[in-house]
Amino acid sequence: MRKRIFWTFILISFSSLFIFGMLFLYFIGDALMILPVILLSLLIVGALAFFLSGKLSRRIIKPLLEFSEKIDITSGNENLESLSIGVEYEELLPLASRFDNLKEKLIKHLTEQKDESNKIRLILDKMREGVVVLNQTKDVLLINKSAIKHLGLAQFIPEKIDKLSQEIDTDKNILFYTRNIELNQAIDEVINSGETCILNMPEGVFTEKALRFYVSPVIESIGILGAAIIIRDVTEIIRAENIRSEFVANVSHELKTPVTSIKGFAEILSGNADASVKKHSKIILEQAERLLELVDDILLLSEVESKTKDSDMKQVNVTQTIREAISVLEAQASGKGIKFNFSSDKDIFYFANRNTLFELILNLLDNAIKYNKLNGKVEIGIFETADELKISIFDNGIGIPKNDLLRIFERFYRVDKSRSKKSGGTGLGLSIVKHIVELYRGKIIVESEENEYTKVSVTLPRRTLQ
């Protein structure tokens, strides 16, 4: 602006001098006399133009600069309510008025946003559960106080974590705070697959607490933006479960010896010639066998529950294991006219404990027989990829009502209690299956239509255990 004013002064001065020179030549006629006067005038006019242009431009620009500084929201001035826009030029008053309105709306918006942010922070900091939010590259976007305590991160968080207005350094990757392999693998899997993952960590991994991680994807219309982690302290729950499991296992173990003795005596009595004795000894024998089966299932469930990792791991021929389980249950299936349908072109291997894998398959097939119709069918499928093994069991039996699907993995839960008693089920089969699948960090999905079919699909990852 200063240059424009300067050259405007110069142009006006030159024009004035040119007119003055022409008039002088017209009346005097001597050009040599006027030349020094013109040159001196030019110097004086140039100096005046430079001085006046600077002063005038500053006077014009100063109110505009003050105006722009007052409306600059990036200047770091948080006290927007103290700003008042006033200008010295009437032409700018409409613009100033509009900016005043914009300022009021901005103040209202920022106040609401700050209040909402404080509410969210207050809620998060008062939660017992830890909350961590990550972006797609696993950088920490948000972490609350409970998460800091659960993960033992106080040493990494700057200064006082008890202040609500804390500024936590959240521009670092989750690897900066924890290098736990299982947790990082779970986060990667959730971000890549978009499926929720539940991870249990025993005492001593992060702190002296047992923790359960619920890792879920953050999904928007454009795709997966990151992951949200909820961390729960399950120390007391785990301890209570362990105490209960130990008690049940001990009681079951103590029951096994007398029940075996009762069964033995019942078998002896069943050979008696007296019909009445035979009848009652047969009842005793059946109930003793049922009780022994229940005790064995309880002991097996307690054993699986107590493990965090399986032992005696090796490459197991899954195809052959399925055939062995079918062979064990062949007589039971034939009694109901049920046929197995299983065919595999090749032997498929999986790194596991052979007995654990056998129990998993045996319990699934046993359920498919017990809750099937007469002359029904059981179809077994086995599939593998580089990352996982999938086993599916399909039966065209009685099916499961939708209301019961979420409860079928509970201990002793039966969909149809009267039918279960007739079929001899203990109500622990699927609970055993569920705990074996969890032991191998797998997934189990049940699809069913009442009085039509039931399909159980088990997916076991390869990378976790090899």
C-alpha positions as CSV (number, residue, x, y, z in Angstrom):
1,M,0.0,0.0,0.0
2,R,2.9,2.3,0.8
3,K,4.3,1.9,-2.7
4,R,1.0,2.7,-4.3
5,I,0.6,5.9,-2.2
6,F,4.2,6.9,-3.0
7,W,3.9,6.5,-6.7
8,T,0.5,8.3,-6.6
9,F,2.2,11.3,-5.0
10,I,5.0,11.1,-7.6
11,L,2.6,10.9,-10.5
12,I,0.6,14.0,-9.2
13,S,3.8,15.9,-8.6
14,F,5.2,15.2,-12.1
15,S,1.9,16.2,-13.6
16,S,1.9,19.5,-11.7
17,L,5.6,20.2,-12.6
18,F,4.9,19.4,-16.2
19,I,2.0,21.8,-16.4
20,F,4.0,24.5,-14.5
21,G,7.0,24.0,-16.9
22,M,4.8,24.3,-20.0
23,L,3.3,27.5,-18.7
24,F,6.7,28.9,-17.9
25,L,8.0,28.1,-21.3
26,Y,4.9,29.7,-22.9
27,F,5.3,33.0,-21.0
28,I,9.1,33.2,-20.5
29,G,10.5,31.1,-23.3
30,D,13.8,30.3,-21.6
31,A,14.1,26.5,-20.8
32,L,17.6,26.8,-19.2
33,M,16.2,29.0,-16.4
34,I,13.5,26.6,-15.4
35,L,15.5,23.3,-15.5
36,P,17.3,23.7,-12.0
37,V,13.9,24.7,-10.5
38,I,12.3,21.6,-11.9
39,L,15.1,19.3,-10.7
40,L,15.0,20.8,-7.2
41,S,11.3,20.5,-7.1
42,L,11.5,16.9,-8.1
43,L,13.9,16.1,-5.2
44,I,11.6,18.0,-2.7
45,V,8.5,16.3,-4.1
46,G,10.1,12.8,-3.9
47,A,11.2,13.3,-0.3
48,L,7.7,14.6,0.6
49,A,6.1,11.7,-1.2
50,F,8.2,9.2,0.6
51,F,7.5,10.7,4.0
52,L,3.8,11.3,3.5
53,S,3.2,7.9,1.8
54,G,4.7,6.2,4.9
55,K,2.7,8.2,7.4
56,L,-0.6,7.9,5.4
57,S,-0.2,4.2,4.8
58,R,0.5,3.5,8.5
59,R,-2.6,5.5,9.4
60,I,-4.7,3.5,7.0
61,I,-3.3,0.1,7.8
62,K,-3.0,0.4,11.6
63,P,-6.8,0.0,12.2
64,L,-7.0,-2.8,9.7
65,L,-4.1,-4.7,11.5
66,E,-5.7,-4.2,14.9
67,F,-8.9,-5.4,13.4
68,S,-7.3,-8.6,11.9
69,E,-5.4,-9.3,15.2
70,K,-8.7,-9.2,17.2
71,I,-10.4,-11.7,14.9
72,D,-7.4,-14.0,14.6
73,I,-8.3,-17.3,16.4
74,T,-4.8,-18.7,15.8
75,S,-3.1,-16.0,17.9
76,G,-3.3,-18.0,21.1
77,N,-5.7,-15.5,22.7
78,E,-8.2,-17.7,24.5
79,N,-10.2,-14.9,26.1
80,L,-12.4,-14.3,23.1
81,E,-15.1,-12.7,25.2
82,S,-12.8,-9.7,25.9
83,L,-12.5,-8.8,22.2
84,S,-14.4,-5.9,20.9
85,I,-14.2,-4.9,17.3
86,G,-14.2,-1.1,16.5
87,V,-13.0,0.6,13.3
88,E,-12.3,4.1,12.2
89,Y,-13.8,3.7,8.7
90,E,-17.5,3.6,8.1
91,E,-16.9,1.4,5.0
92,L,-15.7,-1.4,7.3
93,L,-18.5,-1.2,9.8
94,P,-20.7,-3.9,8.0
95,L,-17.7,-6.2,7.9
96,A,-17.0,-5.5,11.5
97,S,-20.6,-6.3,12.4
98,R,-20.5,-9.6,10.7
99,F,-17.3,-10.6,12.4
100,D,-18.9,-9.6,15.8
101,N,-21.7,-12.1,15.0
102,L,-19.2,-14.7,14.0
103,K,-17.2,-14.1,17.1
104,E,-20.3,-14.7,19.3
105,K,-21.1,-17.9,17.5
106,L,-17.5,-19.1,17.8
107,I,-17.4,-18.3,21.5
108,K,-20.6,-20.3,22.0
109,H,-19.3,-23.2,20.0
110,L,-15.9,-23.3,21.8
111,T,-17.6,-23.1,25.2
112,E,-19.9,-26.0,24.3
113,Q,-17.0,-28.0,22.9
114,K,-14.9,-27.4,26.0
115,D,-17.8,-28.3,28.4
116,E,-18.4,-31.5,26.4
117,S,-14.7,-32.4,26.4
118,N,-14.6,-31.8,30.2
119,K,-17.6,-34.1,30.7
120,I,-16.1,-36.8,28.6
121,R,-12.7,-36.5,30.5
122,L,-14.5,-36.5,33.8
123,I,-16.5,-39.6,32.9
124,L,-13.4,-41.4,31.6
125,D,-11.3,-40.5,34.6
126,K,-14.0,-41.8,37.0
127,M,-14.4,-45.1,35.3
128,R,-13.0,-48.2,37.0
129,E,-12.3,-49.7,33.6
130,G,-9.3,-48.6,31.6
131,V,-9.9,-47.0,28.2
132,V,-7.3,-46.7,25.4
133,V,-8.1,-45.4,21.9
134,L,-5.7,-46.0,19.1
135,N,-5.6,-44.8,15.5
136,Q,-4.9,-47.1,12.5
137,T,-1.1,-46.9,13.1
138,K,-1.6,-47.7,16.8
139,D,-0.7,-44.2,18.0
140,V,-2.4,-43.5,21.4
141,L,-5.2,-40.9,20.9
142,L,-6.8,-41.2,24.4
143,I,-5.9,-43.0,27.6
144,N,-7.7,-42.6,31.0
145,K,-6.3,-42.8,34.5
146,S,-7.5,-46.4,35.1
147,A,-5.7,-47.6,32.0
148,I,-2.5,-45.9,33.2
149,K,-2.8,-47.7,36.5
150,H,-3.8,-51.1,35.1
151,L,-0.9,-51.1,32.6
152,G,1.6,-49.7,35.0
153,L,2.3,-46.7,32.8
154,A,2.7,-44.0,35.5
155,Q,6.4,-43.8,34.8
156,F,5.8,-42.8,31.2
157,I,3.1,-40.1,31.8
158,P,4.3,-36.6,32.5
159,E,3.8,-35.2,35.9
160,K,0.6,-35.5,38.0
161,I,-1.9,-38.0,36.5
162,D,-4.6,-37.2,39.2
163,K,-5.4,-33.8,37.7
164,L,-8.4,-33.7,35.4
165,S,-6.7,-31.1,33.1
166,Q,-3.7,-33.4,32.6
167,E,-2.0,-33.2,29.3
168,I,-0.9,-36.8,28.5
169,D,1.7,-37.3,25.8
170,T,-0.6,-39.2,23.4
171,D,1.5,-38.8,20.2
172,K,3.4,-42.0,20.9
173,N,2.8,-45.5,19.6
174,I,1.3,-48.2,21.9
175,L,4.7,-50.0,21.6
176,F,6.2,-47.1,23.6
177,Y,4.0,-48.0,26.6
178,T,3.9,-51.8,26.3
179,R,5.7,-54.4,24.1
180,N,3.5,-57.3,25.2
181,I,3.4,-59.6,22.2
182,E,-0.1,-61.0,22.7
183,L,-1.8,-57.6,23.2
184,N,0.0,-56.1,20.1
185,Q,-1.0,-59.1,18.0
186,A,-4.6,-58.8,19.2
187,I,-4.6,-55.1,18.2
188,D,-3.2,-55.9,14.8
189,E,-5.8,-58.6,14.2
190,V,-8.7,-56.3,15.2
191,I,-7.5,-53.4,13.0
192,N,-7.0,-55.8,10.0
193,S,-10.1,-58.0,10.4
194,G,-12.6,-55.6,12.1
195,E,-13.6,-58.3,14.6
196,T,-13.6,-57.9,18.4
197,C,-11.1,-59.8,20.5
198,I,-11.1,-60.7,24.2
199,L,-7.7,-61.3,25.8
200,N,-7.0,-62.5,29.4
201,M,-3.8,-61.6,31.1
202,P,-2.8,-63.4,34.3
203,E,-1.4,-61.6,37.4
204,G,2.2,-60.3,37.0
205,V,2.1,-59.6,33.3
206,F,1.4,-55.9,33.6
207,T,0.8,-55.4,37.4
208,E,-0.2,-57.7,40.2
209,K,-3.7,-57.6,38.9
210,A,-5.3,-60.1,36.4
211,L,-6.7,-58.1,33.5
212,R,-9.2,-58.8,30.7
213,F,-8.8,-56.8,27.5
214,Y,-11.8,-56.1,25.2
215,V,-10.2,-54.9,21.9
216,S,-12.8,-53.6,19.4
217,P,-12.4,-51.9,16.0
218,V,-13.4,-48.2,15.6
219,I,-15.4,-48.3,12.3
220,E,-16.7,-45.5,10.3
221,S,-18.3,-45.4,6.8
222,I,-14.8,-44.9,5.3
223,G,-13.4,-48.0,7.0
224,I,-11.5,-49.0,10.2
225,L,-10.0,-45.9,11.8
226,G,-8.3,-47.7,14.7
227,A,-9.1,-49.7,17.9
228,A,-10.6,-49.1,21.3
229,I,-9.4,-51.1,24.3
230,I,-11.4,-51.6,27.5
231,I,-9.4,-53.0,30.4
232,R,-11.1,-54.7,33.3
233,D,-9.6,-55.8,36.6
234,V,-10.8,-59.4,37.0
235,T,-8.5,-60.4,39.8
236,E,-11.2,-61.2,42.3
237,I,-13.4,-62.9,39.7
238,I,-10.5,-65.2,38.6
239,R,-9.6,-66.0,42.2
240,A,-13.3,-66.8,43.0
241,E,-13.5,-69.0,39.9
242,N,-10.2,-70.8,40.8
243,I,-11.5,-71.4,44.3
244,R,-14.7,-72.8,43.0
245,S,-13.0,-74.9,40.4
246,E,-10.6,-76.4,42.9
247,F,-13.5,-77.1,45.3
248,V,-15.5,-78.8,42.6
249,A,-12.5,-80.8,41.4
250,N,-11.6,-82.0,44.9
251,V,-15.2,-83.0,45.6
252,S,-15.5,-84.8,42.2
253,H,-12.2,-86.6,42.8
254,E,-13.4,-87.7,46.3
255,L,-16.7,-88.9,44.8
256,K,-15.1,-90.9,42.0
257,T,-13.8,-93.7,44.3
258,P,-17.0,-94.5,46.2
259,V,-19.1,-94.2,42.9
260,T,-16.7,-96.6,41.2
261,S,-17.2,-99.0,44.1
262,I,-21.0,-98.7,43.9
263,K,-20.8,-99.4,40.2
264,G,-18.7,-102.5,40.8
265,F,-21.2,-103.9,43.4
266,A,-24.1,-103.1,41.2
267,E,-22.5,-105.1,38.4
268,I,-22.1,-108.0,40.8
269,L,-25.7,-107.8,41.9
270,S,-27.0,-107.6,38.4
271,G,-25.9,-111.2,37.9
272,N,-28.2,-112.3,40.7
273,A,-31.0,-114.7,39.7
274,D,-33.6,-112.7,41.6
275,A,-35.6,-110.5,39.1
276,S,-36.2,-107.8,41.7
277,V,-32.5,-107.6,42.6
278,K,-31.6,-107.5,38.9
279,K,-34.1,-104.7,38.2
280,H,-32.8,-102.5,41.1
281,S,-29.2,-103.2,40.5
282,K,-29.6,-102.2,36.9
283,I,-31.0,-98.8,38.0
284,I,-28.1,-98.4,40.4
285,L,-25.6,-99.3,37.7
286,E,-27.1,-96.8,35.2
287,Q,-27.1,-94.0,37.8
288,A,-23.6,-94.8,38.9
289,E,-22.4,-94.7,35.3
290,R,-24.2,-91.4,34.8
291,L,-22.6,-90.0,38.0
292,L,-19.1,-91.2,36.9
293,E,-19.6,-89.5,33.5
294,L,-20.5,-86.3,35.3
295,V,-17.5,-86.6,37.6
296,D,-15.2,-87.2,34.7
297,D,-16.6,-84.1,32.8
298,I,-16.2,-81.9,35.9
299,L,-12.6,-83.0,36.3
300,L,-11.9,-82.5,32.7
301,L,-13.5,-79.0,32.8
302,S,-11.6,-78.1,35.9
303,E,-8.3,-79.2,34.2
304,V,-9.0,-77.1,31.1
305,E,-10.1,-74.1,33.1
306,S,-6.9,-74.1,35.2
307,K,-4.6,-73.9,32.1
308,T,-3.3,-70.8,30.5
309,K,-1.3,-72.9,28.0
310,D,-1.6,-76.5,26.9
311,S,1.3,-78.9,27.4
312,D,2.8,-81.8,25.4
313,M,2.2,-79.9,22.1
314,K,3.0,-81.5,18.8
315,Q,1.8,-81.8,15.2
316,V,-1.5,-83.8,15.5
317,N,-3.2,-85.4,12.5
318,V,-6.7,-83.8,12.8
319,T,-8.2,-85.9,10.1
320,Q,-7.2,-89.1,11.9
321,T,-8.4,-87.7,15.3
322,I,-11.9,-87.1,13.8
323,R,-12.0,-90.7,12.5
324,E,-11.0,-92.0,16.0
325,A,-13.8,-89.9,17.6
326,I,-16.3,-91.2,15.1
327,S,-15.2,-94.8,15.8
328,V,-15.7,-94.3,19.6
329,L,-19.2,-92.9,19.1
330,E,-20.2,-95.3,16.3
331,A,-22.2,-97.7,18.5
332,Q,-24.1,-94.7,20.2
333,A,-25.0,-93.3,16.8
334,S,-26.1,-96.6,15.4
335,G,-28.5,-97.0,18.3
336,K,-30.4,-94.0,16.9
337,G,-29.9,-94.8,13.3
338,I,-27.7,-91.7,12.9
339,K,-25.1,-91.7,10.1
340,F,-21.8,-89.8,10.0
341,N,-20.8,-88.1,6.8
342,F,-17.0,-87.3,6.8
343,S,-14.6,-87.4,3.9
344,S,-11.2,-85.7,3.6
345,D,-8.9,-86.0,0.7
346,K,-5.8,-85.3,2.7
347,D,-4.4,-85.5,6.2
348,I,-4.5,-82.1,7.9
349,F,-2.2,-81.4,10.8
350,Y,-2.4,-78.9,13.7
351,F,0.0,-78.0,16.5
352,A,-1.8,-79.0,19.7
353,N,-2.2,-81.4,22.5
354,R,-3.6,-84.6,21.0
355,N,-5.9,-85.5,24.0
356,T,-7.2,-81.9,24.2
357,L,-8.1,-81.8,20.5
358,F,-9.7,-85.3,20.8
359,E,-11.9,-84.1,23.7
360,L,-13.0,-81.0,21.6
361,I,-14.1,-83.1,18.7
362,L,-15.6,-85.9,20.8
363,N,-17.8,-83.5,22.8
364,L,-19.0,-81.8,19.6
365,L,-19.9,-85.1,18.0
366,D,-21.5,-86.4,21.2
367,N,-23.8,-83.4,21.4
368,A,-24.7,-83.8,17.7
369,I,-25.8,-87.4,18.4
370,K,-27.6,-86.8,21.7
371,Y,-29.7,-84.0,20.4
372,N,-30.4,-85.5,17.0
373,K,-33.5,-87.1,15.6
374,L,-33.9,-90.8,14.9
375,N,-32.3,-91.7,11.6
376,G,-30.7,-88.3,11.5
377,K,-27.3,-87.4,10.1
378,V,-24.1,-85.7,11.3
379,E,-21.8,-84.0,8.8
380,I,-18.2,-83.1,9.7
381,G,-16.2,-80.6,7.7
382,I,-12.5,-79.7,8.0
383,F,-10.7,-76.8,6.3
384,E,-7.4,-75.2,6.6
385,T,-5.5,-72.0,5.5
386,A,-2.0,-70.8,6.2
387,D,-3.4,-68.9,9.3
388,E,-6.1,-71.1,10.7
389,L,-7.9,-74.5,11.0
390,K,-11.7,-74.7,10.9
391,I,-13.8,-77.7,12.0
392,S,-17.6,-77.7,11.5
393,I,-20.2,-80.1,12.8
394,F,-23.7,-80.1,11.3
395,D,-26.7,-82.1,12.5
396,N,-30.3,-82.1,11.4
397,G,-31.6,-82.6,14.9
398,I,-33.9,-80.7,17.3
399,G,-32.0,-77.4,17.0
400,I,-31.7,-74.7,19.6
401,P,-34.2,-71.9,20.2
402,K,-32.8,-68.4,19.6
403,N,-33.4,-67.4,23.2
404,D,-31.1,-70.2,24.4
405,L,-28.2,-69.7,21.9
406,L,-26.3,-67.3,24.2
407,R,-26.5,-69.6,27.2
408,I,-25.6,-73.0,25.8
409,F,-22.0,-72.6,26.8
410,E,-22.9,-72.2,30.5
411,R,-22.1,-75.1,32.9
412,F,-25.0,-77.5,33.4
413,Y,-27.3,-75.5,31.1
414,R,-29.8,-77.6,29.1
415,V,-32.1,-76.3,26.5
416,D,-34.7,-79.1,27.0
417,K,-34.0,-80.5,30.5
418,S,-36.4,-83.5,30.2
419,R,-34.8,-84.5,26.9
420,S,-31.3,-84.0,28.3
421,K,-32.0,-86.4,31.2
422,K,-33.3,-89.0,28.8
423,S,-30.3,-88.6,26.5
424,G,-27.9,-88.8,29.5
425,G,-26.2,-85.4,28.9
426,T,-24.3,-83.8,31.8
427,G,-24.7,-80.2,30.5
428,L,-20.9,-79.7,30.5
429,G,-20.0,-80.7,26.9
430,L,-20.2,-77.4,25.3
431,S,-18.7,-75.7,28.3
432,I,-15.6,-77.9,27.9
433,V,-15.5,-77.1,24.2
434,K,-15.7,-73.4,24.8
435,H,-12.8,-73.5,27.3
436,I,-10.6,-75.6,25.0
437,V,-11.3,-73.1,22.1
438,E,-10.4,-70.2,24.4
439,L,-7.3,-72.0,25.5
440,Y,-6.1,-72.0,21.9
441,R,-7.3,-68.4,21.3
442,G,-9.9,-69.6,18.8
443,K,-13.5,-68.8,18.0
444,I,-16.7,-70.8,18.2
445,I,-19.9,-69.9,16.3
446,V,-23.2,-71.7,16.7
447,E,-26.0,-71.5,14.0
448,S,-29.3,-73.2,14.7
449,E,-32.9,-73.3,13.7
450,E,-35.3,-75.0,16.1
451,N,-36.5,-78.4,14.9
452,E,-34.3,-78.0,11.8
453,Y,-30.6,-78.1,12.3
454,T,-27.5,-77.0,14.4
455,K,-24.1,-76.1,13.0
456,V,-21.1,-75.6,15.3
457,S,-18.0,-74.0,13.7
458,V,-14.7,-73.9,15.5
459,T,-11.8,-71.8,14.2
460,L,-8.3,-72.2,15.7
461,P,-5.5,-69.9,14.7
462,R,-2.1,-71.4,13.8
463,R,0.2,-68.5,14.5
464,T,-0.6,-68.2,18.2
465,L,0.9,-71.5,19.3
466,Q,3.5,-72.5,16.8
